[in-house]
Amino acid sequence: MRMIVVMAGALALAACGEGGVETGAPVAGGAHAVALLKLANGADAGRATATEVAGGLRVTVDAKGLPPGTHGAHVHTTGRCDAPDFASAGGHWNPTSMKHGSMNPQGPHEGDLPNLVIDTGGRGTVAATIPGATMAGLLDADGAALVIHANADDLMTDPAGNSGARIACGVFQAG
């Protein structure tokens, strides 16, 4: 009898562990969106993908044709990328009104991503999970864009981490 009680308890605990899903874990049939990145002259600069994961969105940027070095990369509030300066993309996506940057004690906001490092061949990749973000929020009435900046993001200074001019932009489209 004691063995049955112990086994039942162990099975109950094991079942509890299966119910919780870690943030960032893939979601079966999760929605995704793609942004085709362009430079101001219209040249292809790669792509960004947003994928629904447990507890948020996973954003991956695969860039090409950019100057070597470290660049800020952010999700912006408006799905427009009018050249030459991409100002039409608006500010950083920030539905929770947080401050900018992962090193800011009052941040980060949803649009903040880690810096993108571009190699001497002009290519680079960065990925991050945005906890609490939703595909519905990303693809709202005015959409969203992925913007790459000329300089590194200092990960602290409002509103854009001193990351400089916008050099590439792409509008997220449901995929």
Residue pairs with C-beta under 8 A, 6 or more apart in sequence:
21 54
21 55
22 54
22 55
23 53
23 54
23 55
23 56
23 129
23 131
24 53
24 54
24 55
24 56
24 58
24 129
25 53
25 54
26 51
26 53
26 54
27 52
27 53
27 54
30 51
30 52
30 53
31 51
31 52
31 135
31 174
31 175
32 49
32 50
32 51
32 52
32 135
32 174
32 175
33 49
33 50
33 135
33 138
33 139
33 172
33 173
33 174
33 175
34 47
34 48
34 49
34 50
34 172
34 173
34 175
35 47
35 48
35 49
35 50
35 145
35 146
35 170
35 171
35 172
35 173
36 44
36 47
36 170
36 171
37 44
37 45
37 46
37 47
37 48
37 61
37 63
37 146
37 148
37 168
37 169
37 170
38 44
38 45
38 81
38 83
38 168
38 169
38 170
39 45
39 65
39 167
39 168
40 83
40 84
40 85
40 86
40 167
41 83
42 83
43 65
44 64
44 65
45 63
45 64
45 65
45 66
45 148
45 168
45 170
46 61
46 62
46 63
46 64
46 65
46 66
46 123
46 168
47 61
47 62
47 170
48 59
48 60
48 61
48 62
48 146
48 170
48 172
49 59
49 60
49 62
49 175
50 57
50 58
50 59
50 75
50 135
50 138
50 172
51 57
51 58
51 59
51 60
52 58
52 134
52 135
53 129
55 129
55 131
55 132
56 129
56 130
56 131
56 132
56 133
56 134
57 129
57 130
57 133
57 134
57 135
57 138
58 127
58 128
58 129
58 130
59 75
59 113
59 127
59 128
59 129
59 130
59 146
60 125
60 126
60 127
61 73
61 113
61 116
61 124
61 125
61 126
61 127
61 146
61 148
62 123
62 125
63 73
63 116
63 118
63 123
63 124
63 125
63 148
63 168
64 122
64 123
65 122
66 118
66 122
66 123
66 124
66 148
66 167
66 168
67 118
67 122
67 150
67 167
68 118
68 119
68 120
68 122
69 117
69 118
69 152
70 115
70 116
70 117
70 118
70 151
70 152
71 115
71 116
71 117
71 118
71 124
71 148
71 149
71 150
71 151
71 152
71 153
71 163
71 167
72 115
72 116
72 148
72 149
72 151
72 152
72 153
72 160
72 161
72 163
72 164
73 113
73 114
73 115
73 116
73 126
73 146
73 147
73 148
73 149
73 153
74 92
74 93
74 111
74 112
74 113
74 146
74 147
74 149
74 153
74 160
74 163
75 92
75 93
75 110
75 111
75 113
75 130
75 138
75 144
75 145
75 146
75 147
76 89
76 90
76 91
76 92
76 93
76 111
76 144
76 145
76 146
76 147
76 169
77 89
77 90
77 91
77 92
77 93
77 94
77 111
77 142
77 144
78 88
78 89
78 90
78 142
78 143
78 144
78 145
79 89
79 139
79 142
79 143
79 144
79 145
79 171
79 172
80 88
80 89
80 90
80 143
80 145
80 171
81 88
81 89
81 145
81 147
81 169
81 170
81 171
82 88
85 165
85 166
86 145
86 147
86 166
86 168
86 169
87 166
89 145
89 147
89 166
89 169
90 145
91 111
91 159
91 160
92 100
92 109
92 110
92 111
92 112
92 159
92 160
93 109
93 110
93 111
93 138
93 144
94 109
94 110
94 111
95 110
95 137
96 109
96 110
96 132
97 109
98 106
98 107
98 108
98 109
98 110
99 106
99 107
99 108
99 109
99 158
100 107
100 108
100 109
100 112
100 156
100 157
100 158
100 159
100 160
100 161
101 107
101 108
101 112
101 153
101 154
101 155
101 156
101 157
101 158
101 161
102 108
102 112
102 114
102 155
103 154
103 155
103 156
104 155
104 156
104 158
107 156
108 155
110 130
110 132
110 133
110 137
112 153
112 155
113 126
113 128
114 126
114 128
115 126
115 152
115 153
115 155
116 124
116 125
116 126
116 148
117 124
117 126
118 124
135 174
138 144
138 172
139 172
139 174
143 171
143 172
144 171
144 172
145 169
145 170
145 171
145 172
146 169
146 170
146 172
147 166
147 168
147 169
148 166
148 167
148 168
148 169
149 160
149 163
149 164
149 165
149 166
149 167
150 163
150 164
150 165
150 166
150 167
151 162
151 163
151 164
152 161
152 163
153 160
153 161
153 162
153 163
154 161
154 162
154 163
155 161
